Amino acid sequence: MAAAKNLGPQPALVHRTADKYAVRSYVADTVGEEYLIPLVQVVSHSDDLDMKALTDPCVIKGTHGCNMTILLPEGAPRNERAIRATVRRWLDTDFYRTGWREAPYRGLPRRAVVERFIGTDGAPPSDYKFFVFHGKVGMVVVDQDRFSAHTSTLLHPDWHAFAVEGGDFATADDLPARPPNYGEMLDVAQRLAADFAFARIDLYNVDGRIYFGEITHNPGGGLVRLRPRAFDRALGELWRTGTPIPERFIRRPRATVAQSGDRM
């Protein structure tokens, strides 16, 4: 996407907030501890995992990279040997060197956290990703059924779908339901991103309660391609100059377009 890699020196706050454990104190200081998923454990060695603590529904995550997640909802098997082996592999991995050399991950401590599982019926909650440019949300991506039939729907902040294709996952057939406390989610995302020219703020919304997921500074390593390419450029202009995304990329209901005038 337009959030291309920043190859220059990274501020200390970028490194801190890219770390999935260190970011917790930033979230607590910025918006409050009530938005944090309860923490069960943090370890630097797989042998230190408390397997007794894993009997409750939980999620294990690597803190220093991406795609390091083990879901352990209620009833899921707890294969201690396999879990420790996976976490050991994560902790042996320098994600900066083995990934796309994304500067925010360079030199991060290698740790794993165990957090309470906040999904329902064994399924993870929908993931709301807020793309915040200069302190204002410019796009929202809703990821649903992440570990089964994963869909990813790109939305304008006013909750109309963007007329865009591409990325790694299909768009949902139906527009995702807009949370009743969506305004609070926007506020939380913008407060968490206020110190950055760009950041993606990931949030969950479970039974009306908002939880923080992570802060991502280079979504997809800056390599995700969208169609039409003009939309990618529009995101770049939003970041670079603050130019709003043109109306032609927004799928508004006809009545809404008629009332607002043809601004395409």
N, C-alpha and C positions, 0 to 999 in steps of 0.2 A: 504494500500500500504506500501512500504518500509518506508514511512515517519511516523514512529511510534511515539507515544507520548513521549515527553521528560518530565520525572517526576521530574527532578532537578529544582533548582531555575532558573527563567527566567530573562535574562537581561532586563533592563528598556526599551530598544529599541524594544524588542519583544512585550511587553505590548502596547507600543505606536503605533506600526504598526498594531497590531491586532485590535485596536480601529478604526472603520470605519470613525470616524470624526477626531481624532487626527492624523491619518496617512496622512491626506491631507497636513499638513505642512511639513512632511517628504518628500512627493512626490515633493512638490513645491521646497524644498531646494535641492533635489537630481537630478531631471530631468527637473523641470520647471513647472510653473502653467498651461502652455498651455495643459498639459496632464490631467488636472482635469476636471471632469464633473461639469458644473456650479452648485453652491450650492444655493438653494432657501431659506432654513430655517434649523435651528437646535433647538431642544426643549428637555427639560428634563421632561416635563409634557404634557400629551395628550391634556389638555385644552388649551395649548398655541399654538396649531396648527392653522395657519392662513388659514382658509378654502378658502378665496378669492384667495390665492396664489396657491391653488390646482386646479383652473379652467384651467390652462395651463397644457399641457402634462408633467407629472412628475413621480418620483418614490420615495416612502417612504421606508426607511430602518432603522432597529435597528442597532445601532453601536457597540453593546456589545456581539454579538453572531451570529448564522447562521440561515438561513431559516426564516428571518424576512424581508419580502419584499412585498410591495403593488405596483402593476403597475397601473398607471392612464394615459394611452395614450389618445389621443384626441378622444372624443366621449364615453369614458368609464363612467359608472355611478359614481357619487360622493355621496355616502351615508354617510353623516357626522357622524351619530350616529355609524355606523358600523366601519368606519375608526378610530374614536376616541377610540372605544372599543378595536380594535385590537392593536393600538399603546399603549393603557393603559396596555394591557396584556403583551406586550413586556417589557414595563418599569417596570412592577412588577416582571419580571423574572430574577433571577440570573442564567445566562446561564452556568456559571462554575458548579454550583451545580445541575442544572436540566439536563445538557447535559452529556458529557463524561468526565467531570472534566479536561478539557484541560487547562493547566497552563497559556497559553497566555491570556485567558479571565478572569482569577481570579482577582476580585476587580475592573474591568473596570467600569467607570461611565456609567449609563444607560441613553442613549439618543436616539433620532431618528433624522435622517436628511431627508430633502426633496431635491432631485436633479432633474435637468431637464431630461426629457425623451429623450434619444438619438436614440431610435429605429425608424424604418420606417414603415408606413402603420399599425401602432398600434402593431407591433411585436417587441420584444426586439432583439438587435443585437446578432450575434454569440459571444460567450465568449471564448477567447483564454487564456488558462491556461499554464503558463511556469513554469516547475519544474526546479529550478535552484540549482545545487549542487556546493558548493564552488566557486560561481561566474560564473558558466558556465551552460547554458541550457542543460539539459540531456533528457528532454521529453516535448512534447507539447500536450495538450489535447484540442480539439475543441468541445465545447458544442453548439449544434444547436437546435433551436425550443424548448427552455428550458421550456416554459409553455404550450406546446401542445404535439407534437410527439418528445419528447426529445431524442436526440442521443448524444453520447460522443465517439469521435474518438481519439485514442492514436497514436501519431506520433513521429518518430525520428525527431530531429531538422532539418534534411535535407529534411523534408516533405515527407518521405515515411512512410506508416502505419506500426505499430508494429503488429506482429502476436500474438495478445493477446486477450483474452476474459475475461469477468467478470465485476465487478463494478455494479452500479445500473442501467445503461442504455445501450441500444444496440448501436453498432457501425453503423455509417451512411453507407447506401448502396454504395454511391459514395464518393470518397476522397474529403474532403472540398477544396474549391479553396484556393490557397496560395495567401495571400495579396501581391500586388505589392511592398509595403513598409515593407515587412516582416523583412528585415535586420534591419530596425529602431526599430521594435518591439523587436527583439532579444536584441538589444543594450539597450533599455529602461528597459527590464526585468532584464538584468544582472546588470545594474547600481543600480536598486532598491534592488536587492538581494545581493549586494556586501558585506554587513555587516553581513551576516548570513551564517552559514555552509549549511543550506538548507532553501529555502522559495519558495512558489508557488506565482507567480505574475500573476494576472488576468488582461487582457487588452481587450479592444474593438477596432474595426476598422470600422468606419462609414464614407463612402464616402472618404476613403483615410486618414481620420484623426484618430489618435490613442488617446484613452481615457484610463485612469487608472480605474480599478475596485476595487481590494482589494489585500492585502497581507495575505496569509494563511500560518500558520506555522505547522499545523497538518491536512493536507487534509483528510477529512472523519474521523477525529479523529484517524487516523492511523489504521482503522479497515477494509478498503476496501480490498477485496481479488481478486487477479487476477490469471488467468490461462494461461499458466502453472505457477506453483509456482516458478519455476526456474527463471522466469522473475522478480518476486517480489524480489528474492534473488539478481538478477543482479542489480536492483535498489539500494538495500542495499549496494552492493559492490561499486557501483558508488559513493554513499554517503560516505562510510567508507574509501575507499582506492583510489577513483578516477578511478577505472578500467572501461573502456568503455563497454557499453552494447554489448554483442556478436552479430555478424552479423546474426546468425541463428534466431534472434527474429525480424529481419527487412524484410519487404516485398519489396525488391527492384526489379525493372524491370530486366528481364533476361540479357538484354544487359549491364546494369549497373554492374551486378554481374560478368559477363564475363570479362568486361574491368578491374574491380578492383581486379580480382582474387578471388579464393574461400578461404575466410577467416573463413569459418564456422567450 
